[in-house]
Amino acid sequence: MSTAKVIAGHVVRRLRRQNGLSQAAMAEMLDISPSYLNLIERNQRPVSAALLVRLVETFDFDPRALTSDAPGGGAAAMRRRLADPLFADLEIDRAELEEWLAAAPGGAEAFARAFDRLAGAGSGMADVPAAPDPTMAVRREIERWRNHFPDLDAAAEALADELRLAAGDLYGALAERLRVRHALSIRVLPIDILPDRLVRLDLHARQLQLSEMLEAPARVFALAVQLAQSEARGEIEALARGAAFGDRIAERLFRRYLAQYFAAAIVMPYARFLRACEATGYDLAILQRRFGVSFEQLAHRLTTLNRVGARGLPFFLLRVDRAGQVSKRLAGAADPGLVEAEGMCPLSSVFLAFDRSGEPLVEIVVMPDGARFVTLTHATSRAGRTLSGDSGRFAIMLGLTAEMAGQLAAIRGQDPMSGPATSIGPGCRRCLRSECPQRSHPPVGRALLVHERERGVTPFNFVGD
């Protein structure tokens, strides 16, 4: 039996109240003391594997709720919201936040919903409700699951084993399964036939049509996504219904994300992938070659390794364009410090990746609050191009808190906790670092100090500077 333990007092408390039980009554049913149950509900004791079994047997309890139903998406998501400059003077620390989540999970969830609804309102528009953002709704649901969907991973892992037995070549095995099980053939078409599409499912011709612009990893992934939509439909639909978005666009985006998640789990099956990560020190170049994937596919998969009892390192991912705009944020189980930056700090070397090829750019960075991260950044090009000949180019940044980065092959021989580090911030509007030569805007929520007879490194001095 697994010895994994989970802190989830809010879930146990909610279950008790739903059943109309006092702590003494529930403790008696679970064969534990009321004082121990009280500690569990206050997040001062974990839910052990043995107690989890009794919860399941006594209350017909779904154990996935322990990790997927934290108020506000959990402590990491709440820290992201509290990082807003509006709360800068409150100095809410990690212990205080965890105490809040444990003592008042309903209030924390209400705060999270209100914050998310108002966050999209622009300056001067505080009295106007923000338009619903389907991408934010999907991201919040991914955060609620900590970017790990155990049912999908298990089903994909079993399917991957079947495909390996069928053929050594994954692309060939996927194509054969689509042909035999789903009467779909694969056809690669020239760009003049598919000028603005990379993948198209033609049900009339029973063809999955791929653009010739797709490279080998992308072709394998396209077949795996189609197989997910055909063979994991039940699991995907159950997760989409459980999200209860109330918005069809958000639901469709979430289903697409889940199909891609399943596809990645076919190409990089959880147990085999995690063993390879740990054996190589998360050597990205080796992992890319071993599993035949692109850097972005690999980076994305690394953010999902949150299986109970078999967790990998808690990476986060950012996808950035040349203007510093972030088009993808995945926190996984990681601390969200850098993930929630308003924009990429110009002091970061992430922008150097656009002019660099080959190995990822490795950097140790330190935030204004002293938090340290190790980042690995690689520039990628989006498959295909527009009719005008343009193609997208992005930098994919993988990151990890410095205290978790010791086993990374990329920084072997370095001390990420005390060695040299690049000082960066979470974007000028949120950054409280003083005397920054790159500052373009004053921080929100801080009064400016203007001295007519002085001029500093930055044009914006502010209270607390």
C-alpha positions in Angstrom: 0.0 0.0 0.0 1.2 3.5 -0.8 2.6 5.5 2.2 1.8 8.8 0.4 0.3 11.5 2.6 -1.8 14.5 1.6 -2.6 17.7 3.4 -6.3 18.3 2.6 -8.2 19.4 5.8 -10.7 21.5 3.9 -11.9 18.5 1.9 -12.3 16.4 5.1 -14.2 19.2 6.8 -16.5 19.7 3.8 -17.2 15.9 3.7 -18.0 16.0 7.4 -20.4 18.9 7.1 -22.1 17.5 4.0 -22.9 14.4 6.1 -24.1 16.5 9.0 -21.6 15.0 11.4 -19.8 16.5 14.4 -16.1 16.0 14.7 -16.7 13.4 17.5 -19.2 11.4 15.4 -17.0 11.4 12.3 -13.9 10.5 14.3 -15.8 7.5 15.8 -16.8 6.3 12.3 -13.2 6.5 11.2 -11.8 5.0 14.3 -9.6 7.9 15.2 -9.7 10.4 18.0 -11.6 13.7 17.7 -8.4 15.7 18.5 -6.6 14.0 15.6 -9.5 14.7 13.2 -9.4 18.3 14.4 -5.7 18.5 13.5 -6.4 17.0 10.1 -9.1 19.6 9.4 -6.7 22.4 10.4 -4.0 21.0 8.0 -1.7 20.2 10.9 -1.8 16.5 10.1 -1.9 14.7 6.7 -4.5 12.3 5.4 -2.6 9.1 5.5 -3.1 6.2 3.1 -4.8 4.1 5.8 -7.2 7.0 6.7 -7.9 7.5 3.0 -9.0 3.9 2.7 -11.4 4.3 5.6 -12.8 7.5 4.1 -13.5 5.7 0.8 -15.1 2.7 2.5 -17.2 4.7 5.0 -18.4 7.6 2.8 -18.1 6.4 -0.8 -15.5 9.2 -1.1 -13.6 9.9 -4.3 -9.9 10.2 -3.3 -9.2 12.5 -6.3 -11.0 15.2 -4.4 -8.0 15.4 -2.0 -5.7 17.0 -4.7 -8.2 18.5 -7.1 -10.6 20.5 -5.0 -8.5 23.0 -3.0 -10.2 26.4 -2.4 -9.1 28.9 -4.9 -7.0 26.3 -6.8 -4.8 25.7 -3.7 -2.1 27.7 -2.0 0.0 28.2 -5.1 -2.9 29.8 -7.0 -3.8 31.9 -4.0 -0.2 33.2 -3.7 -0.5 34.2 -7.4 -3.5 36.4 -6.6 -2.0 37.9 -3.5 1.1 38.9 -5.5 -1.0 41.7 -7.0 0.4 45.1 -6.0 -2.9 45.9 -4.4 -1.9 43.6 -1.5 1.8 44.5 -1.3 1.5 46.3 2.0 -0.3 43.4 3.7 2.8 41.1 3.7 0.8 37.9 3.9 3.3 35.1 4.4 3.0 31.4 3.5 2.0 30.3 7.0 -0.8 32.9 7.3 -2.1 31.9 3.9 -2.2 28.2 4.8 -4.0 29.1 8.0 -6.6 31.0 6.1 -7.2 28.2 3.6 -7.6 25.7 6.5 -9.8 27.9 8.7 -12.0 29.5 6.1 -11.9 27.6 2.8 -15.3 29.0 1.7 -14.1 32.5 2.2 -10.9 31.8 0.3 -12.8 30.4 -2.6 -15.1 33.4 -2.6 -12.1 35.8 -2.7 -10.6 33.8 -5.5 -13.7 34.0 -7.6 -14.2 37.7 -7.0 -10.5 38.4 -7.8 -10.6 36.4 -11.0 -13.8 38.2 -12.2 -12.4 41.6 -11.6 -8.8 41.0 -12.7 -9.6 41.6 -16.3 -11.1 45.0 -15.8 -8.8 47.7 -17.2 -7.7 51.0 -15.5 -10.7 53.2 -14.9 -13.1 50.3 -15.5 -13.5 49.0 -12.0 -17.3 49.6 -12.1 -17.7 47.5 -15.3 -17.8 43.7 -15.0 -14.9 42.1 -16.8 -15.8 40.1 -19.9 -15.5 36.3 -19.3 -12.1 35.0 -20.3 -12.4 31.4 -21.4 -8.6 30.9 -21.3 -8.5 32.0 -17.7 -11.3 29.7 -16.8 -9.5 26.8 -18.4 -6.2 27.7 -16.7 -7.9 27.8 -13.3 -9.4 24.3 -13.9 -5.9 23.1 -14.8 -4.5 24.6 -11.6 -7.3 23.0 -9.6 -6.0 19.6 -10.8 -2.4 20.8 -10.4 -2.0 20.0 -14.1 -2.2 16.2 -13.4 -5.1 14.1 -14.5 -4.5 10.6 -13.1 -7.3 8.8 -15.0 -5.9 10.1 -18.3 -2.4 9.3 -17.4 -3.3 5.7 -16.4 -5.3 5.1 -19.6 -2.6 6.6 -21.8 0.1 4.5 -20.2 -1.8 1.3 -20.8 -2.4 2.3 -24.4 1.3 3.2 -24.9 2.2 -0.3 -23.7 -0.2 -1.8 -26.3 1.3 0.3 -29.0 4.9 -0.7 -28.0 4.0 -4.4 -28.2 2.4 -3.8 -31.6 5.4 -2.0 -33.2 8.7 -0.5 -32.3 7.9 2.6 -34.4 5.3 4.8 -32.5 4.2 6.7 -35.6 3.5 3.4 -37.4 1.7 1.9 -34.4 -0.5 5.0 -34.1 -1.3 5.1 -37.8 -2.1 1.4 -37.8 -4.4 1.6 -34.8 -6.3 4.6 -36.3 -6.7 2.6 -39.5 -7.8 -0.7 -37.9 -9.8 0.6 -35.0 -11.3 3.8 -36.4 -11.1 3.4 -40.2 -8.9 6.5 -40.5 -6.0 6.7 -43.0 -3.2 9.2 -42.7 -2.3 11.5 -45.6 0.5 14.1 -45.7 -0.5 17.0 -48.0 1.7 19.7 -49.6 1.4 23.3 -48.3 -0.6 24.5 -51.4 -3.3 22.0 -50.5 -3.3 22.9 -46.8 -2.1 26.5 -46.9 -3.5 27.6 -43.5 -4.0 24.3 -41.7 -1.6 21.9 -40.0 -4.0 19.1 -39.2 -7.5 18.4 -40.6 -9.9 15.5 -40.0 -11.9 14.8 -43.2 -14.6 12.4 -42.0 -16.1 12.2 -45.5 -12.8 10.7 -46.9 -12.0 9.0 -43.6 -8.6 10.8 -43.6 -6.5 12.5 -41.0 -4.7 15.0 -43.2 -1.3 16.4 -42.1 0.6 19.4 -43.5 4.0 18.7 -44.9 5.2 21.5 -42.7 4.8 19.4 -39.6 8.1 17.9 -38.4 8.3 14.3 -37.2 7.5 14.9 -33.5 4.5 17.1 -34.4 3.2 14.4 -36.8 3.4 11.7 -34.1 1.7 14.1 -31.6 -1.1 14.8 -34.1 -1.9 11.1 -34.5 -1.8 10.7 -30.7 -4.3 13.6 -30.3 -6.7 12.0 -32.7 -6.4 8.7 -30.9 -7.1 10.6 -27.6 -10.3 12.1 -29.1 -11.4 8.6 -30.3 -10.4 6.4 -27.4 -10.4 8.7 -24.3 -13.6 10.5 -25.1 -15.4 9.2 -22.0 -12.6 10.3 -19.6 -12.3 13.7 -21.4 -16.0 14.3 -21.4 -16.3 13.4 -17.7 -13.6 15.9 -16.8 -15.1 18.6 -19.0 -18.6 18.1 -17.4 -17.1 18.1 -13.9 -15.5 21.5 -14.6 -19.0 23.0 -15.1 -17.7 26.0 -17.0 -21.0 27.4 -18.2 -19.2 28.6 -21.3 -19.0 26.5 -24.4 -15.8 28.0 -25.6 -14.0 27.3 -22.3 -15.3 23.7 -22.4 -14.0 23.2 -25.9 -10.6 24.6 -25.0 -10.5 22.4 -22.0 -11.4 19.3 -24.0 -8.6 20.2 -26.5 -6.1 20.6 -23.7 -7.1 17.2 -22.2 -6.7 15.5 -25.6 -3.2 17.0 -25.9 -2.5 15.9 -22.4 -3.5 12.4 -23.2 -1.4 12.5 -26.4 1.7 13.6 -24.4 1.1 10.7 -22.0 1.1 8.3 -24.9 4.3 9.6 -26.3 5.9 10.0 -22.8 4.2 7.4 -20.5 4.3 8.5 -16.9 6.4 5.8 -15.2 8.9 5.3 -18.0 9.3 9.0 -18.5 9.8 9.7 -14.8 12.4 7.0 -14.6 14.3 8.5 -17.5 14.1 12.0 -15.9 15.5 10.8 -12.7 18.2 8.6 -14.3 19.5 11.5 -16.5 19.2 14.3 -14.0 16.4 15.8 -16.2 18.8 16.2 -19.1 16.6 17.8 -21.6 18.7 17.0 -24.7 18.7 13.3 -23.8 15.0 13.2 -23.0 14.2 14.9 -26.3 16.1 12.3 -28.3 14.9 9.3 -26.2 11.2 10.1 -26.6 11.4 11.8 -30.0 9.7 15.0 -29.0 10.1 18.7 -29.5 11.4 21.0 -26.7 7.9 22.4 -26.1 6.3 19.0 -25.9 9.0 17.9 -23.4 8.7 21.0 -21.3 4.9 20.7 -21.2 5.1 17.1 -20.0 7.5 18.0 -17.2 4.9 20.3 -15.6 2.5 17.3 -15.2 4.5 15.0 -13.0 2.4 15.1 -9.9 1.2 11.5 -9.4 0.7 10.7 -5.8 3.6 8.6 -4.6 5.6 9.2 -7.7 6.1 12.9 -8.2 8.7 14.5 -10.3 10.2 17.9 -9.9 7.6 20.7 -9.9 8.5 22.6 -13.0 6.6 25.6 -14.4 6.5 26.7 -18.0 6.2 30.1 -19.7 6.0 30.7 -23.4 7.2 34.2 -24.4 7.3 36.1 -27.6 10.0 38.7 -28.6 7.9 41.5 -27.1 7.9 39.8 -23.7 4.2 38.8 -23.9 3.4 35.5 -22.2 1.1 33.3 -24.3 1.2 30.2 -22.0 1.6 29.8 -18.3 1.6 26.4 -16.6 2.4 26.2 -12.9 1.9 22.5 -12.4 2.6 21.9 -8.7 5.3 24.7 -8.6 5.4 27.9 -6.7 3.9 30.5 -9.0 6.4 33.4 -8.3 7.7 33.8 -11.8 4.7 32.2 -13.5 2.5 35.1 -12.5 4.8 37.9 -13.5 3.0 40.7 -15.4 5.5 40.5 -18.2 9.0 39.2 -18.7 11.6 41.4 -17.0 14.0 42.8 -19.6 16.9 42.0 -17.2 16.1 38.3 -17.7 18.2 36.6 -20.4 15.1 34.9 -21.8 15.3 37.3 -24.8 18.8 36.1 -25.6 17.4 32.7 -26.4 15.9 34.0 -29.7 19.4 34.5 -31.1 20.8 31.2 -29.7 20.5 27.7 -31.1 21.3 24.3 -29.7 21.3 23.7 -25.9 18.8 25.6 -23.7 20.0 28.8 -22.0 20.5 28.1 -18.3 20.2 30.9 -15.8 19.8 31.3 -12.0 17.6 34.3 -11.2 16.6 36.0 -7.9 13.3 37.9 -7.4 12.9 41.1 -5.3 11.6 39.0 -2.4 14.7 36.8 -2.5 13.1 33.8 -4.1 15.5 32.0 -6.4 14.7 30.0 -9.6 16.7 28.0 -12.1 15.4 28.6 -15.7 16.1 26.7 -18.9 15.0 28.6 -22.0 15.0 27.4 -25.6 13.7 29.3 -28.7 11.2 27.4 -30.9 9.4 28.1 -34.1 5.7 27.4 -34.6 5.1 24.8 -37.3 3.7 26.1 -40.6 3.4 29.7 -41.8 0.9 32.2 -42.9 0.1 32.9 -46.6 2.5 35.9 -46.3 5.3 33.6 -45.3 5.4 34.6 -41.6 5.9 32.0 -38.9 5.7 32.3 -35.1 8.8 32.3 -32.9 8.7 31.9 -29.2 11.0 31.2 -26.2 9.9 28.3 -24.0 11.1 28.8 -20.4 11.1 25.9 -18.0 11.7 26.9 -14.4 12.2 25.4 -11.0 12.6 26.8 -7.5 16.3 26.8 -6.6 15.9 24.6 -3.5 14.4 21.9 -5.8 17.0 22.2 -8.5 20.0 20.4 -7.0 19.6 17.2 -9.1 19.4 19.0 -12.5 22.2 18.0 -14.8 22.1 21.5 -16.3 23.6 23.1 -13.2 25.8 20.3 -12.0 28.7 21.8 -10.0 26.8 25.1 -9.2 25.0 26.1 -6.0 21.7 27.6 -7.0 20.9 28.8 -3.5 23.9 30.9 -2.8 25.9 31.2 -6.1 25.7 34.2 -8.5 22.2 35.0 -9.8 20.6 37.5 -12.1 18.3 40.0 -10.3 15.0 40.3 -12.1 11.4 41.3 -11.3 7.8 40.4 -12.0 7.3 43.3 -14.5 7.6 47.0 -13.7 4.0 47.5 -12.5 4.5 44.8 -9.8 8.2 45.1 -9.1 9.4 46.8 -6.0 13.1 46.6 -6.8 14.7 50.0 -6.3 17.4 51.6 -8.5 16.6 49.4 -11.5 18.2 50.9 -14.7 15.5 49.2 -16.9 12.4 50.4 -15.0 9.9 51.8 -17.5 6.9 52.4 -15.1 6.5 53.0 -11.4 5.0 50.2 -9.3 1.3 50.2 -8.8 0.2 51.1 -5.3 3.3 53.1 -4.3 3.4 56.9 -4.1 6.1 58.5 -6.3 8.9 60.7 -4.8 10.0 63.5 -7.1 13.1 65.5 -6.3 13.7 68.5 -8.5 17.4 68.8 -7.6 18.2 65.1 -7.9 18.3 62.4 -10.6 18.8 58.8 -9.9 19.5 55.7 -12.0 15.7 55.3 -12.4 13.3 58.1 -13.2 10.8 56.7 -10.7 11.6 56.8 -7.0 8.8 55.7 -4.7 7.7 55.3 -1.1 9.4 52.3 0.4 12.4 52.7 -2.0 
